[in-house]
Amino acid sequence: MAAGVAVADLVRSMLGDDLPVAVEAYDGSHLGPPDATTRILVRSPDALRRVVAAPGELGLARAYVAGDLDFEGSVFDLLALRDRLPNPKLTPSQWATAARLLAGGGLRRPAPPPEEARPRG
């Protein structure tokens, strides 16, 4: 954990405390009900970098396709979280938390996953 900051702190600031799913992060932090049947697995700091670089569905999709973010359980429980994120832009406080979490590797933008389509023409 970077200077007492946990991935769960950033997720909590974005989605609130009363999540219907559990969140488990690479830094050992967790959020949500311990008996949740649906879990979001934040596997690496690159998951955060992808979401910070492209907030919203694109960043989440890139993190999932790259294997940095995964889930177990019901996709419908995950889709219900969309209503909690009416504005995918990070607040200054959330940017500061993300910067502290990613301080070791910097806020570099990860390359899109190789599977991502790149229209030409």
C-alpha positions in Angstrom: 0.0 0.0 0.0 1.3 3.4 -0.9 1.7 5.6 2.2 -1.4 4.2 3.9 -3.6 4.6 0.8 -5.5 1.6 -0.4 -7.2 0.8 -3.7 -10.4 0.2 -1.7 -10.2 3.9 -0.5 -10.3 5.1 -4.1 -13.1 2.7 -5.0 -15.1 3.8 -1.9 -14.7 7.4 -2.8 -16.1 6.7 -6.3 -18.8 4.1 -5.5 -19.7 4.6 -1.9 -19.7 2.1 1.0 -22.9 0.1 0.4 -21.7 -1.9 -2.6 -23.7 -5.0 -3.6 -20.4 -6.6 -4.7 -17.0 -7.1 -3.1 -13.8 -5.5 -4.4 -10.5 -7.2 -3.8 -7.3 -5.4 -4.8 -3.7 -6.4 -5.5 -2.6 -4.4 -2.4 -4.7 -6.6 -0.1 -7.4 -4.0 0.5 -11.1 -5.0 0.1 -14.5 -3.3 0.2 -18.0 -4.6 0.2 -19.8 -7.5 1.9 -17.4 -10.4 2.7 -20.1 -12.9 1.7 -20.8 -11.2 -1.7 -21.4 -13.7 -4.5 -20.0 -11.2 -7.0 -16.4 -9.9 -6.7 -14.4 -7.4 -8.7 -10.7 -8.3 -8.7 -8.2 -5.5 -9.2 -5.2 -7.5 -10.2 -2.6 -4.8 -10.8 -1.8 -1.1 -10.7 -2.3 -1.0 -14.4 -6.0 -1.5 -13.9 -6.1 1.8 -12.1 -3.8 3.4 -14.7 -6.2 2.3 -17.5 -9.3 3.7 -15.6 -7.5 7.0 -14.8 -6.3 7.4 -18.4 -9.7 6.6 -19.9 -12.4 7.1 -17.2 -15.6 5.2 -17.7 -16.4 2.1 -19.8 -13.4 2.3 -22.1 -10.9 2.2 -19.2 -12.7 -0.6 -17.5 -13.0 -2.6 -20.7 -9.3 -2.1 -21.4 -8.4 -3.2 -17.9 -10.6 -6.3 -18.2 -9.3 -7.3 -21.7 -5.7 -6.8 -20.5 -6.3 -9.1 -17.5 -5.6 -6.3 -15.0 -9.3 -6.4 -13.8 -11.5 -9.4 -13.5 -14.7 -10.4 -11.9 -16.4 -13.5 -10.4 -20.1 -14.0 -10.2 -23.1 -12.2 -11.7 -22.5 -9.7 -14.6 -25.9 -8.3 -13.7 -24.6 -7.2 -10.3 -21.7 -5.5 -12.0 -24.0 -3.7 -14.5 -26.0 -2.3 -11.6 -23.0 -0.3 -10.6 -23.3 1.8 -13.7 -26.0 3.9 -11.9 -23.5 4.8 -9.2 -21.1 6.5 -11.7 -23.2 9.2 -13.3 -20.0 11.2 -14.0 -16.9 9.1 -14.7 -14.5 12.1 -14.3 -12.3 11.9 -11.2 -12.5 14.6 -8.7 -9.3 16.4 -7.6 -9.3 14.4 -4.4 -9.7 11.1 -6.4 -6.8 12.2 -8.7 -4.6 12.8 -5.6 -5.5 9.3 -4.2 -4.8 7.7 -7.6 -1.4 9.5 -7.8 -0.4 8.3 -4.4 -1.4 4.7 -5.2 0.5 4.8 -8.5 3.5 6.8 -7.2 6.0 3.9 -7.7 5.1 3.3 -11.3 3.9 6.8 -12.2 0.8 7.8 -14.0 2.0 6.7 -17.4 -0.8 5.7 -19.8 -0.6 1.9 -20.5 -0.8 0.9 -24.1 -4.2 -0.4 -25.2 -4.4 -4.2 -25.0 -3.3 -6.0 -28.2 -6.8 -7.3 -28.6 -8.3 -3.8 -29.0 -9.5 -3.1 -32.5 -7.9 -0.1 -34.2 -10.0 1.2 -37.1 -7.9 2.2 -40.1 -8.9 4.3 -43.0 
